[in-house]
């Protein structure tokens, strides 16, 4: 599979969970939401977050309000994972 096709695929549940498990930050960003809260979302919460990320991922539109949030930090980590995956194939 080539790089462009992997980068155009939706983010998977396992990619999201892996990314959330790797992060160790407990600090709050300007959104005042501690990262620990995001890590401890219920399964339903993680699926909703995944839907949100995939909407952004596939449309390419990032809301301005996300620029100072943990949400964007997680999304960037997911992008890096996908990019790394393409280099391994």
trRosetta pair geometry for C-beta under 8 A, 3 or more apart (Angstrom, degrees):
i j d omega theta_ij theta_ji phi_ij phi_ji
1 5 5.4 -114 -172 80 92 123
1 6 5.6 101 132 -55 120 97
1 86 7.8 -99 107 -122 92 74
1 89 5.5 -14 56 146 81 158
2 5 5.3 88 61 12 75 102
2 6 7.3 -149 97 -4 36 91
2 86 7.4 31 161 -154 38 105
2 89 8.0 -146 -95 101 21 119
3 6 6.1 -63 -150 39 31 106
3 7 6.1 21 160 -13 68 113
3 83 7.7 31 -152 -137 106 60
3 86 3.9 79 -115 179 75 141
3 87 7.7 38 -95 -60 110 53
4 7 5.9 -59 -142 43 30 108
4 8 6.2 24 159 -16 64 113
5 8 5.8 -62 -147 40 30 108
5 9 6.9 43 152 -37 63 99
6 9 5.8 -46 -156 13 36 116
6 82 6.0 172 141 -175 101 92
6 85 6.0 -155 176 100 148 110
6 86 4.7 -171 58 -83 143 98
6 89 7.3 146 -49 28 146 144
7 82 5.7 117 -103 140 63 126
7 83 7.0 39 -90 -83 109 67
7 86 6.6 -16 -41 -55 92 145
8 58 7.9 72 -167 -119 63 75
9 82 7.8 -173 59 -140 94 126
10 54 4.5 16 -148 -133 102 121
10 57 6.7 120 -133 86 54 137
10 58 6.6 -22 -92 -55 79 117
11 15 5.2 -122 -170 80 81 133
11 16 6.0 88 144 -55 116 93
11 50 6.4 -143 93 -152 106 84
11 53 5.3 -36 39 118 146 123
11 54 5.6 -139 32 -78 89 83
11 57 5.7 163 -20 -39 104 166
11 78 5.3 0 -124 -180 135 138
11 82 7.4 -92 -102 -60 80 127
12 15 4.6 101 56 3 80 102
12 16 7.1 -144 96 -3 45 85
13 16 5.8 -56 -152 36 33 111
13 17 6.2 28 155 -15 68 108
13 46 7.3 79 -146 134 90 115
13 47 7.3 -16 -107 -97 111 73
13 50 6.1 -23 -96 -103 65 162
14 17 5.8 -53 -141 40 32 109
14 18 6.0 37 158 -22 65 108
15 18 5.8 -55 -145 37 27 113
15 19 6.3 27 156 -19 62 108
15 78 5.9 83 146 -141 113 94
15 81 5.8 159 -155 105 102 144
15 82 7.2 28 -147 -64 148 85
16 19 5.8 -59 -151 36 28 110
16 20 6.3 25 155 -17 65 108
16 46 6.4 143 124 -176 133 101
16 49 7.0 142 -163 102 141 107
16 50 5.1 -87 -45 -92 162 101
16 53 7.0 164 -98 37 118 157
16 74 7.9 41 -145 168 77 118
16 78 6.7 -3 -92 -99 60 125
17 20 5.7 -55 -146 38 31 111
17 21 6.3 30 156 -20 65 108
17 46 7.0 37 -78 -169 84 147
18 21 5.9 -59 -148 36 28 110
18 22 6.5 28 156 -23 63 108
18 81 7.1 123 96 -132 123 156
19 22 5.9 -57 -150 30 30 112
19 23 7.0 28 158 -22 63 104
19 74 6.0 108 134 -160 128 81
19 77 4.7 134 -152 114 116 121
19 78 5.3 -49 -65 -74 162 74
19 81 6.3 -108 -77 -25 105 146
20 23 6.4 -57 -154 27 31 109
20 38 6.7 -140 -130 127 110 93
20 39 5.0 154 176 -117 103 71
20 46 7.7 -78 -22 -122 161 115
20 74 7.0 15 -82 -134 73 122
21 39 7.5 117 -83 -144 40 108
22 77 7.3 -177 73 -177 126 140
23 35 6.1 -109 132 171 130 139
23 39 7.1 -145 72 -76 105 117
23 73 7.9 95 -118 131 145 115
23 74 7.4 -68 -34 -98 153 82
23 77 7.1 -90 -62 -69 111 170
25 35 4.6 74 90 19 91 156
25 70 7.9 -165 90 -120 130 115
26 34 5.9 -2 -175 -167 61 114
26 35 6.3 -121 -109 49 24 98
26 36 5.3 19 -126 -36 79 115
27 34 7.2 -168 114 -131 13 76
27 35 6.9 32 54 -2 52 109
28 31 7.4 -135 -177 70 86 62
28 32 5.3 15 -179 -138 134 33
28 33 6.5 141 -137 56 90 24
28 34 5.2 -58 -77 -79 83 63
28 35 8.0 -158 -90 -17 41 69
29 32 7.8 -89 74 -30 50 26
29 33 7.4 -17 43 51 84 72
29 68 5.9 179 157 158 114 70
29 69 5.6 155 88 -132 139 30
29 70 5.3 176 6 -44 128 75
29 73 7.5 177 -52 -18 150 132
30 68 4.2 0 39 141 128 126
30 69 7.1 -84 63 -76 82 58
31 68 6.7 158 -36 107 84 81
31 69 4.2 45 -28 -115 139 93
31 70 6.7 -110 47 8 130 82
31 71 7.5 56 -15 -3 169 99
33 37 5.6 -102 -178 59 86 137
33 38 6.9 80 141 -44 115 98
33 69 7.3 27 41 -154 116 96
33 70 6.1 -114 86 21 102 124
34 37 5.0 107 69 -7 79 99
34 38 7.9 -149 104 1 51 83
35 38 5.5 -52 -161 35 48 113
35 39 6.3 48 145 -21 74 104
35 70 5.1 -178 -93 -136 81 148
35 73 8.0 -60 -103 82 118 139
36 39 5.5 -52 -147 36 35 114
36 40 6.2 16 159 -5 67 113
37 40 6.2 -71 -146 47 26 98
37 41 7.4 59 151 -59 60 76
38 41 6.1 -16 -164 -28 37 110
38 49 7.5 109 -154 -112 93 159
38 70 5.9 -147 -20 117 152 137
38 71 7.9 -172 -108 -81 143 62
38 74 6.9 -134 157 -56 151 146
41 45 3.3 -130 -178 103 108 128
41 46 4.9 147 96 -54 119 73
41 49 6.5 94 84 -15 175 135
42 45 4.6 101 49 5 71 103
42 46 7.1 -135 95 -4 39 85
43 46 5.7 -54 -149 37 32 110
43 47 6.4 32 152 -19 65 105
44 47 5.7 -54 -149 36 32 111
44 48 6.5 32 152 -18 65 104
45 48 5.7 -53 -149 36 32 111
45 49 6.3 33 152 -18 65 105
46 49 5.5 -51 -146 38 34 113
46 50 6.2 39 151 -22 65 105
47 50 5.4 -50 -146 36 32 115
47 51 6.5 38 152 -22 63 100
48 51 5.7 -48 -150 32 33 113
48 52 6.5 35 150 -19 63 104
49 52 5.6 -54 -152 36 33 114
49 53 6.4 33 151 -17 66 105
50 53 5.7 -52 -145 38 32 111
50 54 6.2 29 157 -16 65 107
51 54 5.9 -58 -146 40 29 108
51 55 6.4 34 153 -23 64 103
52 55 5.8 -51 -151 30 30 112
52 56 6.6 23 153 -11 63 106
52 71 8.0 -55 120 -158 133 125
53 56 5.8 -61 -152 42 33 108
53 57 5.7 36 152 -26 70 111
53 74 7.6 -87 -93 111 132 106
53 75 5.7 -173 -131 -104 102 95
53 78 6.6 53 -175 38 142 169
54 57 5.1 -48 -132 38 35 116
54 58 5.9 22 169 -10 68 108
55 58 6.6 -61 -141 42 20 98
55 59 6.0 2 165 -2 60 119
56 59 6.2 -69 -136 48 23 98
56 60 7.7 132 173 -45 54 5
56 61 6.4 -112 -135 74 65 59
56 62 5.8 63 -161 -93 118 64
56 63 7.8 -83 -106 -6 119 81
56 75 6.7 -39 95 -130 141 145
57 60 7.9 11 168 -66 20 44
57 75 7.5 -158 -70 -152 90 105
57 78 7.8 -74 -89 112 129 132
62 66 5.7 -107 178 63 90 134
62 67 7.5 98 137 -68 117 76
62 72 6.9 70 -164 -112 128 108
62 75 7.7 163 -115 108 116 161
63 66 4.8 100 70 -9 85 105
64 67 6.0 -29 -173 -10 47 116
65 68 7.9 -73 180 39 43 84
65 69 7.2 35 138 -24 70 129
66 69 5.2 -80 -151 36 50 121
66 71 5.2 -86 -142 85 100 118
66 72 4.5 126 153 -55 96 106
66 75 7.8 19 169 13 136 143
67 72 6.1 43 -114 -33 24 166
68 72 7.8 51 6 26 12 133
69 72 5.5 105 65 5 79 92
69 73 7.3 -134 109 0 51 91
70 73 5.0 -56 -153 38 46 119
70 74 6.2 47 151 -21 75 100
71 74 6.0 -55 -154 34 29 108
71 75 6.4 27 150 -17 63 108
72 75 5.4 -53 -145 38 36 114
72 76 6.2 40 154 -23 67 102
73 76 5.9 -52 -150 33 28 111
73 77 6.7 29 150 -18 61 104
74 77 5.6 -54 -153 35 34 113
74 78 6.5 36 150 -21 66 103
75 78 5.6 -52 -151 33 34 114
75 79 6.6 37 150 -20 65 102
76 79 5.6 -51 -151 33 35 114
76 80 6.5 36 150 -19 65 103
77 80 5.6 -52 -150 35 34 113
77 81 6.5 37 151 -21 65 102
78 81 5.6 -51 -151 32 33 113
78 82 6.5 32 152 -17 65 104
79 82 5.8 -55 -150 36 32 110
79 83 6.3 32 152 -19 65 108
80 83 5.6 -55 -147 38 32 113
80 84 6.2 34 154 -20 66 106
81 84 5.7 -55 -148 37 29 111
81 85 6.3 35 151 -24 64 105
82 85 5.5 -52 -150 32 32 116
82 86 6.7 34 152 -22 63 101
83 86 5.8 -51 -155 29 34 112
83 87 6.9 32 149 -18 63 102
84 87 5.8 -55 -155 32 36 111
84 88 6.7 34 150 -20 66 106
85 88 5.8 -59 -154 33 33 112
85 89 6.8 23 154 -16 66 107
86 89 6.1 -61 -150 35 34 105
